[in-house]
Amino acid sequence: MLWPEVDPIIQQHHKLRTYSGPCEASVDTFRRADLVDLSLGLIRAGLNPAFIQAVRAQFPNAHFHARLVAFTGRQLLRTPLNPLPMMRW
């Protein structure tokens, strides 16, 4: 494998709990960043709110979160007992 960190980062970036395993530091950092992004900064993962605000200003979400809400609503209608299949514990 060329980059051993890439596979666990992709596989675990929707994990809600702390990741432990191969490439732990990189994987868990990416996982936390994804959670901060998903929550629009409501979950800060130890980051300064001013930093989160600056990043959000620099990189607008271009309606990404609106699409997430639409996809989640559609998934909820299809499989009400599993509305967030991409999330991992």
C-alpha positions in Angstrom: 0.0 0.0 0.0 1.4 3.4 -1.0 -0.1 5.5 1.7 -1.0 3.3 4.7 -2.9 6.2 6.4 -5.4 6.9 3.6 -7.5 3.7 3.9 -8.2 4.0 7.7 -8.8 7.8 7.3 -11.5 7.1 4.6 -12.9 4.1 6.6 -13.1 5.9 9.9 -13.9 9.5 9.2 -17.5 9.1 10.1 -16.7 7.4 13.4 -18.3 9.2 16.4 -16.0 7.8 19.1 -12.2 8.2 19.4 -10.3 6.1 16.9 -7.5 3.8 18.1 -5.6 1.7 15.7 -3.1 2.0 12.8 -2.2 5.6 12.0 -4.1 6.7 15.1 -3.0 10.3 15.2 -3.8 11.1 11.6 -7.0 9.2 11.5 -8.4 10.6 14.7 -7.4 14.2 13.7 -9.2 13.8 10.4 -12.2 12.2 12.1 -12.5 15.1 14.6 -12.1 17.7 11.8 -15.0 16.0 9.9 -17.2 16.1 12.9 -16.4 19.8 13.4 -17.3 20.4 9.8 -20.5 18.3 9.9 -21.7 20.2 13.0 -20.9 23.6 11.6 -18.6 24.2 14.5 -21.1 23.4 17.2 -18.8 20.5 18.1 -15.4 22.1 18.4 -13.2 19.1 19.3 -10.9 21.3 21.3 -10.5 23.9 18.6 -10.8 27.7 19.2 -14.1 29.0 18.0 -12.4 31.9 16.3 -10.3 29.4 14.3 -13.3 27.5 13.3 -15.1 30.7 12.2 -12.0 31.8 10.2 -11.8 28.4 8.4 -15.6 28.5 7.6 -15.2 32.0 6.2 -12.3 30.9 4.0 -14.0 27.8 2.8 -17.7 28.3 2.4 -19.8 25.2 2.3 -21.6 25.9 -1.0 -24.9 24.4 0.3 -23.1 21.2 1.3 -25.0 21.0 4.6 -28.3 21.6 2.8 -27.6 18.6 0.6 -26.7 16.5 3.7 -30.1 17.3 5.2 -31.8 16.4 1.9 -29.9 13.1 1.7 -30.6 12.3 5.3 -34.3 13.0 4.9 -34.4 10.7 1.8 -32.5 8.0 3.7 -34.9 8.3 6.7 -37.9 7.7 4.4 -36.2 4.7 2.8 -34.9 3.1 5.9 -36.4 4.7 9.0 -34.6 2.3 11.4 -31.2 3.2 9.9 -31.3 6.9 8.8 -27.5 7.4 9.1 -25.9 4.2 7.7 -22.6 6.0 7.1 -22.0 6.8 10.8 -19.9 4.4 12.9 -19.5 4.0 16.7 
